[in-house]
């Protein structure tokens, strides 16, 4: 381990697939140690995960960091949004957590929207129109389908809350992650009593909201972790808010994140309320807002198509006639939770590489359709689009985003931005700085800029046309009459 200039902090990213831990020099942003351990997410109708494996993965990742983790003065956890974690009186999971990409609660989402003021009422109250990804719809589904589990629940948490509570012994959350539940009101920045009453959720089961810059607690005794008792624990936040911190994001700068899910977002000074439901009016982890649009199908869906056609993910070929909507997990943007993948325009001369390129095009089309809605009117339309996430290093992803957006694209050299954002949040506890300012001091967004190319309007129009024509079929879902 190289000598650090300042105190060390730990940033954690607990995602769908794994938990990662970085030990970072708070003075310079240098990553001095790292670790990672996988999660298991069973396939099937639902997307569920045992929260205890997140804790085991955190322990393993921290132990991989070695002596550096033992020297850390503060820690923070960034985590996958929306997941419903239900705990019993002993703090043990009542059942596996319902993850963000479990869309079984689509009927409950539609019913809640109708019962509580329609899309406009929801947008005005919570900043978002809930989809099947939102935690409130998952709780409603659980209450309807597993009432015996609900009766055993003594605490309701989000994924990052669960790990933070196991560190500190105290149930806490932050405004960034809470804004994705559907039971946090963006206007009052408090839990919404009417929503909670409608779904039968006692507010006493929810965690305390920790303000930006506030200490959530300290590491308690009794863990097989390389932390000293009394190590400071920051509030933590959801993964997208953590990545925004990790970039040191300023208002109006557009971001596209390519992971299992895809997102587009920007920091805004203004609270968003989009009654169409395309843009979620999330809060950020600092005190501003993070309007965001999310797709369920991104890198994992494209990789699946690559596997089906027997190609490496980079083996794309240009083509103008085939359209592939890669909605393999249903879809959130556009809001088609019952949909499946759809292929149109297949010909004898269509190649496997063209099919793969069509999957990229379909995934990026969904994200770009929401980008203009995410940005404030005064945002610079020629500003580079920051491309992050696991897919950002892929040439096929980069070229597809350039061709379909018509924007210059910047690829930050810093990796693991969620964990870096959490580390910046932890560093802010020690220095008194704003976490985004810490990340800007670390120069995390620096990276090469790919020049803009002419926007491929023909492909965008073709995909939009197929989507419009196929919408009734996609809304019914596979196997429907």
N, C-alpha and C positions, 0 to 999 in steps of 0.2 A: 504494500500500500504506500503510495506517495504521500509526502508530508502535506497536511492540509493547512491552509492559511487561517481558516476560521473554524467555528464549531461545526460538527457533523450533524446532519439531519437525515431522516429516513422518509422516503416517499413510497407509497404502496399503490399499486394498481391491481384491484381484484376485478377481473373481467369475466366474460362468459366462459372462456376456455382455460384461463390460468390466473395465478397470482404472481405478480412481479414486485420486487423490492429493490430500490436504489438507495445507496448511501451516498450523500452528496455533501460537498464542502459548501457551507452556507455563504462563504465569502466569494467564491469564484464560480460556483455551479459545476465544478468538476465532479464527475461520477467516480468515486473511489472504490466502490464495490457494488455487485449486483447479484441477484438470485432470482430463480423462477421455478415454479412447480405447477403441474397441470391440474385441471379439473375434469370431471367426467360429466357429460350431459347426455342422458339416454335419448335415443331416437324414439319416435312414436307420435301419438296425437298431441301430447303436451311437451313443453320444454320446462323441465324441473331440475333442481340441483340440491343436494344435501348441504346446508350451510356449514356443517362441521368440516367438510372437506376444504372449504375456503380457509378455515382456521388452520387445518393441517398444512395446507399449501403455504400459508403465510409463515408458519413456523419453519418449514423446509427452506423457503426462499431466504428468510432472515439468517438461518444457520449457514447457508451458502455464502453469505456476505462476510462471515468470519469475524475477526476482531473489530473491524470497522463499525459494525452494528452495535457492538458493546459500548463504543465511545459516543453514540448518538445522544444529543441533548433534547431532541424533539422528534415526533413522528406524526404523520398524517396519512389517512387512507382515502383514496379515490376509488369509486366503485361503479359497476354497471347500474344503470338507473332502473327504476320502476319495480324491481323484483319484490315480491311479497314474502317476507320472512315472518313466520308465526312461531312464537315461543311459549312454552308452558311455565308453570310456577317455578320450576328449577332452572329456567333459562335455556332449556333444551328445545330443539325444533319439534313442533307438533307434527309436522309433515315436511316433505321437501319444499323448498322455496319455488314459487311460480315465477319464472324468469320473464324478462321484458318481451321476449319473442314468443311467449305462449299466448296464442290468440283465441283460446277457447272462450274467453269472456266477451266476444263480440256481441252476442245478444244482450248481455247485461249492459254493455256500453250504450247500445241503442236505446235501451229502456231508461237508463239514467239520464241520457240527454233529453228524452221526451218528458220525463217526470220533473226535471229541475230546470225549467226555463228555456229549453231548446238550445241550439248551438250558440245563439247570441248571449243568452243568459249565462251559460257556462264560460264563454270567453270573457265576459265582463267580470265575472266573479273570480275565476281561477287563472285567467290568462290563456286557457287552452280549452279546446273541445276534446273530451277524453276519447281515446281509441282503446282497442283491446289491449294495448301495451300498458296502459296506465294502472297504477296500483289499486285505485278505487274500484275499477271494474273487476279486477282479480279477487278482491275481497268479496264483492257481490256474488261472483261465481262460486267462491268457496262456501259462502253462507247458504247458497241454493243447493249445491251438490254434495257438500260434506259438512252438514250442520254439527255432527258430533266433534269434528275437528275444531270448529269455531268455538264450541262450548269449552274446549280445553285451553283456549288461547288466553294468555295473561300479558302478552306484549306483542306489538306489531312493529316490525323494523324493515328498513331497506338494507340491501347488502352491505353498504359501507357502514351503516349504523351498527350492524351486527358485529363486525370486526372491531369497531371503535369501542363498543360496549364490552367486549371480551377483554380489551386492553385495560379499560378504566373501571369497569364495574358499574358504569352509569349510562343510562339510556339517553343518547343525544342524537341530533341530526343538524343539518344546516339548511338555509333557505334554498340553495341551488338544487339539492336532491329532493327536498320537500316539495318544490314547485312541480315535480313530475308525478306526484301522487294522485292529484285530482281532489284531494281534501285539504289543500293549503290554498288560501285565498290571496291572490297577488295584490289586491287592493289594500288589504289590512295587514298582510304579512303574518297571518296567524291561521290556525286550523279553522276550517269552516264548519260551524256547528250544524247548519242545515244539511249539508252533504253527509256528515258523519251520522246524523240521526236517520237519514234516509236509508243508509246501508247498514244501520245497526251496529256501528263501531263506537265503542266507548272511548272518548278522547283520553281517558286516563291510561289507556293501553299504548298511547303514542309517545315517542321520545320528546325530550325537551329540545327546543330550537336554540341553537348556539349562534350568536351573532358573529359576523365576519371579524376576524382578529381576536376572538375570545378563545380562551383555553377551554377545551371540552373536559379535561381531567388529566390525571397522571397515571402512568403505568402502575398497576397494583402488583402485589406479591402473588406468588403461586403459579407462575407460568414458566414453561420451558422455553423462554425467549431470551435473546441476548440483550435485554434492556435492564437498566438499573431501575429499582423502585423509585418513583418520583419523576421519571422522564416525562416531559410535557407531551400531551396529545392534543393536536389541533382538531378542529371541527370535522375536517374531511369534507367531501362533497361528491356529487355524481361525476361520472367519467367525462362528459362533455364540458362541464364547468371546470373540472380539473385541467383538461387539455387547454381550455382558454387561458387559465392561469399559467400553464406551462409555456404558452406562447407569449405571455405578457401582452395579451391582445388589447389593442386600442379600439374605440368605437368605430364602426364602419368598415373594418377590414374583414373581407369574406374568408371563410374557412370551409373546406370540404374534407371530411374525414372518411377514409375508406377502410372499414373493418368488416366484421361479421355483419353489422348494420352499417348503413351509410348515413352521414349527416351533413347538412350545410347550416352554418350559423354565423352570427356576428354579435359582438357586444353592442348594446344600445343604451343610451341614457333614458330611453322612454319605455314604459311598460306596454307590452303588446297585448292585443286582444283580437285575434283573427277568428271571426265566426264561421269561416269555411272549414276550420280545423286543419288546414294545410300547415300552418305555422303554429308551433307550441310556444306560448309566451313564458318561457322559463325564466327564472331568476338566475343570476350568476352567483359566484361565491364571494363577491366583494361588496355588493350593494347596488350594482347596475342590473341590467337585464340581458338575457341571452336567447333572443328569438331563434328558433331552431326548427328545421324540418328533418324528419328521419324516415329512412326506408329500412325495411326489414331484410331486404335481399341485396347484398353487396358482394364482398370478396368470396364468401363461402359459397354463394349461389353460382358465381362465375366459375370458381374452381370445380364445382360439381359438374357443370356443363363441360369443362375441359376434360374431366375424368370420363364422362359419358362418351365423348367423341375420341378419347384416347390420345389427347394432345397435352403437351406442356402448356401452362397457362399463358406463355408469351407467344405461342405459335398461331397468331392471328393472321388473317388474310383479308384484304379489302373486298368489299362486296356491296352492291347497291340494291339488291332485291329481297333480301331475307330480313325478317324482323323477329326478334325473340324477346318476349317479356319474361324475365327470370324470377317470377313471383313464386318461388318454391316453398316459402313459408307463409303463404298469404302475403298481403302487403298493407302497409300503413300509409304510404304516400306514393300513388293515390290510395285512398282508403278502400281497400278491397280485401278484407280479412279472410274471406272464404276462397279467394282465388288460388290458382295454381299457375305454373309456367305455361306460356302459350307461344307456339311457333307458327309463323305465317310467311308464305312466299317461298316455300321449299321447292326447288327444281332439280332436274337430273344433274345439272351442272353445278349445283351448290356444293361447295367444299366444306370439309370439317373446320378449316380455319375461318371460313366466312361465318359459320354458325357460332364459333367462339367469339368472333368480333361482334356479332349481333348481340350476344349476351352482355358484353361490355357496354355496347351502345344502349341497350335497354336499361341497365342499371344506372348509368350516368344520366340518361334522359330523365329518370324519375327525380334525381337530385337537382338537376339544373332547372327543372320546372318550378321548383320552390325558391331558387336562389334570389330572384328579384324581390320576392315577397319578404324575405328575411332582412334585406338591407333597407336602411332608412333612405328617404328620398334624397338626402344630401350626400350619400355615399358616392365615392368616385367610381364610376362604372369601368374605368380602365385600370383600376388598382389590381395588382397581381392577386390571384386566388391562391391562398395558402393550402397546399395539398398535404395532408397528414394521414396517419394510420398505416396499418400494415400494407395496404395496397399502394401507398404513395411512392414506394421505391420501384414498382413495376413499370417497365417501359410501356406496356400495352395500356395500363391505366393512365399514365401520364399523357400519352398521345391521344387517347380517347377523350379525356377531359379537355385538352387543348383544342381538339378539332370541334367538339360539340359546344364548348363555351365561347370560343373566340377571344378568350382572355389570356394574358400572360399568366404563367403558373409558377409559383415559387415552392421549392421543396426544402423545408427546414432540415438542416443537417442533424439537429438534435433528435434523438429517438426517445421512445417511451415518454411521450409528453404528458400522459395522465399521471404517471409516477413523478415526473419532474414538477408538474403543477402541485401535486400533494407535497413534494419536498419544499417548494417555494412557500406554500402555506405554513409548513412547519418552521421554516427559516424566519418567516414574518413574526412568529411568536417570540423568537429570540431577539430580533433586531428592531421590532416595532414598525417595520416597513409594510406597505401594501404588498400583498403577495405577487401581483402582476408586475409591480415595479422591481421586485426581486428578480423575477424571470427576465425582465428587460435588461437588468444589470448583467445577468448571465448570458445574454445574447442568444437565447434559445431559438429565435425565429430565423436566424441567419442561414442562408443557403442559396443555391443557384436559382436563377430565374430563367425559365424557358419562354422565349418570345411568343407573342400571340400569333395565331394563324387564322386564316379566314374561317368563319363559322360555317359548319356544314348544315345549312338550313334544310337541304333536301332530306337528309336522314332524320333530322328532328321532326319535320313535317310528316314523313312516312310513319314514324313510330307513333306520333300523336294520332294520326288517322286510324291506325290499327287499334290503338287503345280505345279510341272513341267508339269504333264499330263493334269491338269485342266486349265493351263494358257490361252489357246485360249477361253475357255468358260468364264473364269473370265474377260478377256479383253473385251468381248462383252457386259457383264453386263446382268442383268435380263430383260426379255422381248424382247431381240434382236432376229432378225431372223438368 
